[in-house]
């Protein structure tokens, strides 16, 4: 059986994905669409500057874990091998994404980091004045760190037509990793769209901290991946 291919993009491409049960319509933040296009033109940088000092060792303060409550969601990291990684969070594989964040990391770099067995991604933003407060996962932009080193910025965006096509193709997959041919007929291996999909435990520590822990089907034998959203 051949690999599924991304269908030609169309503004009216039908989707069988359904709305998540807790989805609320949000107004798009147009200014960050323009900002995202500017950030994508910047080189991905690596400078040590993580404010959340416990991240490199993978050990969280006790209060962060013990005060939280968790629920399971579907997380998908995907992107072209030399393109930036996108993170999609879904209630389950058959629902529309509740959020999509474009990360400041190339897919082939993420795959290399995961092959080493331990990846800690921190997405940090500054606390707002009380009158400007919004929910943590509604923040539009974060400074991104991978294993303690700054990479650039993660930007929240609306799910694109291509994002929805990828989620549609992966609808029957709850956990796994692989590639979709994508644009491989034009760009060769670099045109393959790689993905990593897994169940994540979402832990809410406070209004300023949430963590997504990847659940490995192999118990403790698989790579460890945690994604931290924090306001500092």
Secondary structure in CASP SS format (residue, H / E / C, confidence):
PFRMAT SS
TARGET T0000
AUTHOR 0000-0000-0000
METHOD secondary structure of the structure
MODEL  1
X C 1.00
X C 1.00
X C 1.00
X C 1.00
X C 1.00
X C 1.00
X C 1.00
X C 1.00
X C 1.00
X C 1.00
X C 1.00
X C 1.00
X C 1.00
X C 1.00
X C 1.00
X C 1.00
X C 1.00
X E 1.00
X C 1.00
X C 1.00
X C 1.00
X C 1.00
X C 1.00
X C 1.00
X C 1.00
X C 1.00
X C 1.00
X C 1.00
X C 1.00
X H 1.00
X H 1.00
X H 1.00
X H 1.00
X H 1.00
X H 1.00
X H 1.00
X H 1.00
X H 1.00
X H 1.00
X H 1.00
X C 1.00
X C 1.00
X C 1.00
X C 1.00
X C 1.00
X C 1.00
X E 1.00
X E 1.00
X C 1.00
X C 1.00
X C 1.00
X C 1.00
X C 1.00
X C 1.00
X C 1.00
X C 1.00
X C 1.00
X C 1.00
X C 1.00
X C 1.00
X C 1.00
X H 1.00
X H 1.00
X H 1.00
X H 1.00
X H 1.00
X C 1.00
X C 1.00
X E 1.00
X E 1.00
X E 1.00
X E 1.00
X E 1.00
X E 1.00
X E 1.00
X E 1.00
X E 1.00
X E 1.00
X E 1.00
X E 1.00
X C 1.00
X C 1.00
X C 1.00
X E 1.00
X E 1.00
X E 1.00
X E 1.00
X E 1.00
X E 1.00
X E 1.00
X C 1.00
X C 1.00
X C 1.00
X C 1.00
X E 1.00
X C 1.00
X E 1.00
X E 1.00
X E 1.00
X E 1.00
X E 1.00
X E 1.00
X E 1.00
X E 1.00
X E 1.00
X E 1.00
X H 1.00
X H 1.00
X H 1.00
X H 1.00
X H 1.00
X H 1.00
X H 1.00
X H 1.00
X H 1.00
X C 1.00
X C 1.00
X E 1.00
X E 1.00
X E 1.00
X E 1.00
X E 1.00
X E 1.00
X E 1.00
X E 1.00
X C 1.00
X C 1.00
X C 1.00
X C 1.00
X H 1.00
X H 1.00
X H 1.00
X C 1.00
X C 1.00
X C 1.00
X H 1.00
X H 1.00
X H 1.00
X C 1.00
X C 1.00
X E 1.00
X E 1.00
X E 1.00
X E 1.00
X E 1.00
X E 1.00
X C 1.00
X C 1.00
X E 1.00
X E 1.00
X E 1.00
X E 1.00
X E 1.00
X E 1.00
X E 1.00
X E 1.00
X E 1.00
X C 1.00
X C 1.00
X C 1.00
X H 1.00
X H 1.00
X H 1.00
X H 1.00
X H 1.00
X H 1.00
X H 1.00
X H 1.00
X H 1.00
X C 1.00
X C 1.00
X C 1.00
X C 1.00
X C 1.00
X C 1.00
X E 1.00
X E 1.00
X E 1.00
X E 1.00
X E 1.00
X C 1.00
X C 1.00
X C 1.00
X H 1.00
X H 1.00
X H 1.00
X H 1.00
X H 1.00
X H 1.00
X H 1.00
X H 1.00
X C 1.00
X E 1.00
X E 1.00
X E 1.00
X E 1.00
X E 1.00
X E 1.00
X E 1.00
X E 1.00
X E 1.00
X E 1.00
X E 1.00
X E 1.00
X E 1.00
X E 1.00
X C 1.00
X C 1.00
X E 1.00
X E 1.00
X E 1.00
X E 1.00
X E 1.00
X E 1.00
X E 1.00
X C 1.00
X C 1.00
X C 1.00
X C 1.00
X C 1.00
X C 1.00
X C 1.00
X C 1.00
X E 1.00
X E 1.00
X E 1.00
X E 1.00
X E 1.00
X E 1.00
X E 1.00
X E 1.00
X C 1.00
END
